[in-house]
Amino acid sequence: MKRREFLRNAAIVAATQTLYSSPLKGEELKASLMKGEQENLPPRGPVGELLIDSEPVLQNYAETSMGIAFSVTDWANGYVIYGEKPDLSDGRKVWCGGYRMTAMDNEVIQVRLTGLKPYTLYYYKIGADRIEYKDGYHIRITGNEEREQVYSFRTAGKEAKSHFCVINDTHAKWAAFGPAIDKVMQLQPSCVIWNGDACNTEETIAAQKRIFLKPEIERKDFAANIPYLFCPGNHDNRGLANRHLERIWMYRQPEERQPRDWDLGRNFAVRMGDIAFIGLDTGEDKLDGNPKFCNLFVSEPYRVAQQAWLRDALRQPEIKKAPYLVALCHIPLYDPRPDANPGDIYPADVDDKHKNNFAAWQRTCSKLWGPLLEKAGCQLLLAAHQHVYRLHKPNDEHKWMQIIGGGPDMSGENKKHFPTVIEGEVRDGQLVITVHNIYTGTVQETITISKRR
């Protein structure tokens, strides 16, 4: 008897002895156990279906790394071939996953390219092996699918073009998302920041793929050549699938932060030309003790932890020396209304109706992050969440300008409600912010910001 067969049969005999009360004996029990192994495996995709069924999405724009994700329909071991030559004659293949083993998956392939050079143009293409997996010793490749299309991206860095776009509160509303992406593709920025609430409440990874990898818009390649940064919104935390959003939108590189902050996988400090970006995660907009969510969120300590990260990030030489400092988060840090969201700072004379909440909000985003941003000379905070375009100029409560992007309403019923693409570009030594009204197709507002001292 072969050694492997002997070991397998020995395991089944042991199982038979353990399950002494089972009515199944001998070969019947063996067949039952084998059947159970197969039933525990996820279903395979339809025979003949394309293995790769989305365009690649560039995630986590950075100086020396880039994330690339794409959708698959069956168990696959995916990869990216990348290089600096357009024909990829210098191409290097990088498999999904990290050390130890690959991240074979039947839904989403994520490949992280590391060791890249700042502000460098790279070319790449995607591929995957279709894997037939029966058990740990019975695995085979049943096909390979490699896209002929060669894409490209440019890494971040001090030499990069200082040009960005921001979209927010897209909520899988394709009538608004499609035209917003068309505007982004027309502008061709160095990167796009998705400032939260891409989702509604997503319970399945299929629903997540429909939003991030396979949106129902004409430009399926919306993020294949333009990299994205991501600041989550409160809705991006809601739903069973969104509790593990990293399955579809990977966390930032661990080496971007010290060990204390490894769990802060969404914060980013990125230099793009003359602009330094700071990305913060405001978390859930309901208080952690809200009985509706049954203690499933711990946003308050999460915000507190980000304060220490922010303090160190603002001291980084490439961030500290940038002529422009732009911070981004989903929930606004300032709102003149006393009954606004818990991300807001409340005035001392708040009325009795809200005084009970005021103490709970003392350690929220504005108190934690606002003073650090002001001390660092932050000129602009880009926020979202309220679905109405607003501009808050510097005042006695905050020295930075705050711009809130509009929501996904394309009905035209309310002239204050319209989707926006906020564009920023350094021109002639000044940061020019252009707010594009996607509903009317016009420029809503233009703002000019001078260099920080």
N, C-alpha and C positions, 0 to 999 in steps of 0.2 A: 504494500500500500504506500502511495506517495505521502511524503511528510505533510504537505498542506492539507491533503484530503483527510489524513489521520487527525490532524489538529481540529479540523472543522467538525468531523464526526465526534471527536471527544467532547467538544463544546456542546453538541446536541445531546450527547449522553448525559452530560452534567445537568443540562436543562431538564431532561426527562426525570432525573433523580430529584431535582429540586421541586418540580411541579408534579409531585407524586399523586396529587389528587386529581390531575387532569385525566379525562376519559380517553385522551389520545395517546396512542402507544407507537413506538418505533417509527416507521416511515411516515405514518400519519402526522405525528408530532413534528418531524423534520419538515414535512411539506407545509405545515401550518406556520412554523417559524420562518421558513423561506418566504412564504406569502406575506407575512407581517413585515419583513424587511422591505419588500417591494412596495407595499402599501404606504410605507412611511416616506417614500420618495415623492417629491413634487411632480406633478404631471408634466409630460413632455409636450413640446409644441407640435402642431399639425405637420405631418410629413409633407415635404416640398415647400414649406413656408420659408420666406427669407429669414436668415438668422439675424442679421443686423437690420433693424426696421426704424432707424432714426438717423438724423445727421448728428455729428459730434457736437458737444457743448463744452466750450472752454470755461473752466471754473477757477476761481481763486487766483486771479491776476497777481503776479508777484515778480520780483527781480530775477530770481534764480530757480523758480519752479513754475509749473503749470499743471492744472488738473484737466483731464479730458474724460467725459462720460458719454456713453451712448446706450441705446436700448437694444436688447436682444429678445428673441422669442423662444429660446430653448437653452438648455444647459450649454454654456460656452466658456472658453478660456480666451479672453480678449487681449488685444495688444495694440500698441501704437508704434509705428515706425517713423522716426523723426530725424532731421538733419538740417544742415544749413544750405544744402544744394537743392535747387528746385526739382531735380530728377531723383533725389534721395539716393544718389550713388554713394553718399557717405552715411546712409541711414543706419540707425541703431534701433533694435527692437526692444521695447519695454513691455513686459506682461502686466496684467492687472494685479492689484494687491501689493504687498510689501515683501519683507523678508519671510523666510521659512516656507511659505507656500503661496501659490497664486490665489486670487479671489474668484475662482470659478463661480458663475452665477447664472441663473436662468431668467433674470429680469433686467439688471443694469450692470454694465461693465464700467469700472472706474480705473483709470490709469493715471498715475502721478509721475510727471517728468521732473527730475531734480538735477542739480548740478548744472543748470543753464547759466548762460552769461547775461548780464543786465543789458537791456535795450538792444536785443539781438533778434533778427528775423529768422524764424525757424519754419520749415515746411514739414508736413506730417500727413500720414494716412492711417486709417483704422482697419483692423481685421479681427477675426475670431475663428477659433477651431470649434466645431460642433462636437460636444462630448456626450458619448453614451456611457452612462454611469450605472452599473448594476450594484456593485459593492466595492470595497476598498481594493480588491484584487481583480476586479472585472471592469476595466475601463478601456474605452477605445475612442479614437477620433474618427468620426463618420463623415467628416467634410470640413472644408475650409472656405471662408468667405472673406475676401479682402477687397475693400473698396478701391477702385481705380482713381477716384477723385483725390487730388492732392490739395490739402488746405494749408493755411499758414497762420502764424501769430507772431507778435512781437512782444517780448518781455518788458516789464516795467523798468524804471531806473531814472537817474537824474537827467539823462540825455533824451528821454522819451518826449514825444510831442505832448504838450500840456492841453489836452482836449478830452473831455468826458461828457457822458450823458447819464441822466438819472431817470428811471421809470419807477413807479410805485403803485401799490393798491390795484394791481391788475386783476386779481380775483377770478382768473379764468374767464373773463369777459372778452370774447374774441373780437367783438365789434369795435372795442377800444384798443385791445392789445395789438391787433393786426396793423392799424394805421400808426400806432406808436412805434412799432418795430420798423415799419416802412420809413418813418422819419429818422430813426436811428441809423438805418442802412444808408439813407441819403447823406447823413452828416458824417458817417465813418469816423467815429471817435477812437481814441486809443483804448478806451475801456468803457463799459457800461456798469453802473451801480443799480442793482435791483433792490430798492429800499423797502422791502417788506410787503407782506400780504399778497404774495403771489398765489397763495392758496385760499381756500374757504375753510372747510373742515374735511380733511382727506383721511379716509379710513383704509385705503388700499394703495399699494405701490403702483397699481395700474392707473389710479387717479393721479398720483404724483407724476408719473411718466407723461400723462396727457398734458400736464402743466409745464414741466421743465424740459422734457426731451421731445415731445411730440405734440406741440400746440396746434390747434386747428386754425392755422393761418397760412398764408401763401409762402412766406419766407421761412421754410423749414430749417434753413441754414443760418438762422438769426444769431447764433453764437458759435458758429463753426470757425470764423476768422476774426471775430471781435471778442476778446475775453471779458468775463463778467466778474464783478465783486457782488457779494450778497450780504445784506443786513436783514435778518429775519424780522417779521412782524408778529403780532399776537396770533393771527390766524395760521401762521406757519408753524405754530406749536400745537394746534388743535387737531384732534383726530388720532386714531390708533397708529396710522402710518406716519403721521407727522411727529410722533414721539421719537422716531428714528429717521429724521430727515436726512441724516448723513448717508443713508443708503442710496440716495439719489443726488444729493449735493454734498460732496465730501467736506470734512472739516479742513481748516487751514493746516499748513505744515507745522508739526510740533516744534521744529527748530526755530520757528519765528518767535518763540517766546521761551522764557525760562521755565523750569519744571513746576514752579508754583502755579503757573497759569496754563498748564497743558489742557486742563478741562475747559478752558475758554476757547473753544474751537471755532467761534464765529468772529471774534475780534480781528481787525486787521489794521496795520500801520504800513502804508504803501506810498512810496515816492514815485510820482509820474511827472517828469520834467520839473517845472517850478512849483508844482502842487504836491503837498503832503496830505494824504487821505487818512482819516481816523474813522474806523468803523466800530460802532457799539451796538449791543443787542439789548433793547429795552424789555424783552420778554413778554409775558402775558400782561394784558392791560387791566385785569381784575386783581384785586388783592389776593395774596396767597391763601388767606383764611376764608375766602368766599365759598360757602357751602355748596354752591352749584358745581364746583370742580373737585370736591371730595379730596382735598389735600394733594392733588396730582401735580401742583406747580410749586416751585420754590424760587420765584423770581427775585424776591428781595435780597437774599444772600448772594444770588448770582450778580445782581447789580453792584453790591458791595465789593465783591471780588474783582469786578471790572475796574473799580476805582484804582486799585494798586497797579493793575496792568496799564491803565491809561497814564498814570503818573510816570511810569518807566518808559512807555512808548513815546511820550512827548519829549523825553530827554535824548532819544536816539539822534545822533548827529544828522542823519539824512532827513529826519522829520523836523528837528529844531532849526535847521538852516534853510529850509524851503521858504521862498518868498510868500507862499500862500498856504494857509492851513485850513482845510475844509473837513469838518466833522459830519458824520452821517449816522442817523438812527431813525427807527420807524416812528416811535411816539415822540411828539414834540417835547422839548425841554422847557418851553415857555408857552403859556396861554393866558391871556388876560381874564378868561372866564373862571370864576371860582369853583365851578362844578365840572371842570374838564377832567381828563384822564389822570390816573395816578402817576404818570410820568411827569406831571407838571408841578411847578412850585406854587404854593398857595400864599397869598398875602396875609399878613398878620391880622388884618381886620376881617377875615373871612366870616361869613355869617354863621349863626348857631347851627343851621342845618348841616354844615360841612365841618364844624370844629372837631367832631368825633373822629373824622377821617384824617384830619390834619396831622395828628401825632404819628399815625401809621405811615404817612407819606414823607416824614421828615428825612428818611434815609433813602428816598427814591432818586431817580436819575438826576434831576436838576441840582439837588443839594450835593450829590456825590461827584458829578462830573462837571457841572457848570463852572465852579471856581477854578478848576484845573485848566479848562479850555480857555477861560479868560486870561489867566496868568500866562499861558503859552502864546497869547495873541491870536487866538482863533478868530478869523474874520467872518466865517460863514458856517452855519449849521443847516443841513438839508434834512428835512423831516417829511412825514407822510401822515397816514392814519385817519385824518379827518375828512378826506374825500372832497375837500374844498381848497382851491389854491389860495394861499395867504402869504403875505409878506410882512414880517415884523422887523422893523428897523431897530438898531441899537438904542437902548434907553437906560434908565437908571438901574434896571434890574438885570440887564445883560448887555455886554459890550459887543457881542457878535450879532450879525444879521441872521435871522432865521427865515428860511423859505420852506413852505409846506406845499408839496405837490398835490395836484388834483386827483380825483377818483375816476372810476371807469364809466361814468354816466355819459352815454352818447345820445340821450333822448332829446337834449336841447330844451327840455321843459323848464329848467332852472339855469339862468345865465351864469350863475356862480359855480355850477357843477359841470366840470369838463375835465377830461384827462389831459395830462401834461407830459411833455418831455423837457426836462430841464437840462440845458446845454451849458457847459462851462469851457472857455478857451482863453488862454493867455495871448493877448494881442497887444503889441506896442507897449509892453511892460505893465499891462493891467489885466486883471481877470474879468472877462466879460461874461456875464450870466444872461442867457437868453431863454425865456420861458415860452415854449411853443404850445399854443392851444391846439390840441389835436382835433377837437370837434369842429372848429372854424377853419383850421388850416392856416392860422395867422400867428404872428408873434404877439403874445399877450403883454410881455414886459421885457425890458432890457435894463440890466443893472451893471454898473462898473465898480470894481473893488480894487483898491490900491494895495501895494505890497505891505506886509506887516513890518513893524519896526524891529 
